[in-house]
Amino acid sequence: MDTDNSVLISGAGIAGPALAFWLARRGFVPTVVERSQAPRIAGHAVDFRGVSREVLRRMDLLPEIERQATHQGDMHYVDARDRSRAVMPANFASGEVEIMRGDLVHILHEATRDRVEYRFGDAIAALDQEADGVAVQFESGESRRFGLVIGADGQHSGVRRLAFGPEQQFLHHLGLYLAVARIPNLLGLHYSGKMFNAPGTILSVYPARQNSEARALFFFHADPLDYDYRDVEAQKRIVADHYEGQGWAVPRILPEMLASEEFYFDSVSQVRMDGWSEGRVALLGDAAFCATPLSGMGSGMAVTGAYVLAQELERAAGDHGAAFARYEARMRPFVGKSQKLAQMATHGYVPTSRLGIGFMHLMNRLVARLPGDMILKPAIEAANSVSLED
Ligand SMILES: Cc1cc2nc3c(=O)[nH]c(=O)nc-3n(C[C@H](O)[C@H](O)[C@H](O)COP(=O)(O)OP(=O)(O)OC[C@H]3O[C@@H](n4cnc5c(N)ncnc54)[C@H](O)[C@@H]3O)c2cc1C
């Protein structure tokens, strides 16, 4: 049985601070190490429904999240002349509560910073599992021992690479890339967005933070690209190359994307693994079970997984193997359903021909007439497929 209750968490995104929150409440001593110099606040809106919203309520964070919620309205599919071709109703995409990812990262950091040690600008360089703990070598040169190590360091997890092997084994590219940039609200949008399709690409623009700014959200088809994860300018160029020459407001938006100081770019890929733990190391959030943004569940799974993992670690009273097994057994149905939803959503999400775009608009006009409950049934089922137990 473990006697060392120190836990090193890699990653200060959504999953890492949420786990630190619960571990600190349940008698553990969490430390969070984050590669960036400060919390990374880029990204677009993330939403919560069902059990994950209940987790936020139990964290006493729901009132603040609701205060900062996006209150996003409908999304209009427009053609090159800015005419509305179809509408996606707000409740289809925004969950029960929706907030900008960066605002949530900030709220989680504020809620934990007094009780949790954060090491920004550092990362784990090496892990050595021993009988009663893990010897950790940091990139900064410092060495320390921890009882357990949790990788909550996203889709390209460093902990996963160190403890389980190269990411190519686990990352499954779904054929799309995603970029998000903070831009001025140059279309004058008011709590509703616009989405423009050209064959093989989508560009959506929607207002954020009470219409004072906007987000440009790019999805485009591409086979796995060879690019430097840290070279943001090169990533912006890749995006621009896929949209150059397009109509609608694209020529006004591309320069804003290129100049944006808040930019996120990644492949739309799922992480699928046979097991999420190896000895004293376990994975959480995108590192273990990234479903892609198209599931609408990534942040919900991250906060729910954090709650379940902390609960099982406390219950197991030092038997980390039993805790990791119970955590995984409880989370698997939620993860499996969410990943399946994302695979279905990805298929046909970005039509590659004009005919396909016309068909999608037609389908969306029909779908918008159906009762919301019917369309949302699979998402609601997935979002409630885990029990919080106490
Ligand atoms: C900047 C950013 C923007 C995002 N924008 C979107 C978006 O627009 N739409 C969307 O659906 N999803 C987005 N995501 C992913 C989304 O946050 C996750 O799908 C989900 O919330 C699960 O969160 P997570 O904490 O597991 O992973 P993440 O939110 O990805 O957090 C992982 C954290 O780990 C850090 N990290 C990475 N490698 C290391 C390392 N080796 N050592 C230490 N720290 C490390 C990262 O800097 C990051 O802070 C974004 C992620 C990031 C990091």
The ligand as an ORCA input file, in Angstrom:
! r2SCAN-3c Opt
* xyz 0 1
  C      -3.986     25.906    -26.493
  C      -5.083     24.883    -26.693
  C      -6.214     25.231    -27.419
  C      -7.207     24.293    -27.627
  N      -8.286     24.658    -28.372
  C      -9.257     23.778    -28.590
  C     -10.367     24.138    -29.374
  O     -10.440     25.220    -29.901
  N     -11.327     23.225    -29.561
  C     -11.267     21.996    -28.976
  O     -12.210     21.226    -29.125
  N     -10.240     21.618    -28.243
  C      -9.224     22.475    -28.038
  N      -8.148     22.098    -27.307
  C      -8.150     20.761    -26.686
  C      -9.080     20.724    -25.498
  O      -8.645     21.618    -24.505
  C      -9.120     19.312    -24.973
  O      -9.692     18.493    -25.988
  C      -9.958     19.050    -23.744
  O     -10.329     20.188    -23.064
  C      -9.223     18.105    -22.798
  O      -8.273     18.838    -22.077
  P      -6.891     18.301    -21.618
  O      -6.570     19.054    -20.364
  O      -6.850     16.842    -21.611
  O      -5.865     18.742    -22.767
  P      -5.366     20.199    -23.187
  O      -6.417     21.208    -22.984
  O      -4.796     20.012    -24.543
  O      -4.184     20.538    -22.138
  C      -2.931     19.899    -22.142
  C      -1.917     20.810    -21.461
  O      -0.690     20.093    -21.366
  C       0.379     20.938    -21.754
  N       1.475     20.088    -22.223
  C       1.606     19.480    -23.415
  N       2.725     18.736    -23.449
  C       3.317     18.892    -22.245
  C       4.491     18.346    -21.653
  N       5.277     17.495    -22.334
  N       4.794     18.703    -20.386
  C       4.013     19.556    -19.685
  N       2.877     20.103    -20.192
  C       2.531     19.758    -21.459
  C      -0.206     21.830    -22.807
  O       0.518     23.015    -22.968
  C      -1.607     22.082    -22.248
  O      -1.620     23.182    -21.378
  C      -7.101     22.989    -27.073
  C      -5.968     22.642    -26.348
  C      -4.951     23.585    -26.142
  C      -3.718     23.202    -25.361
*
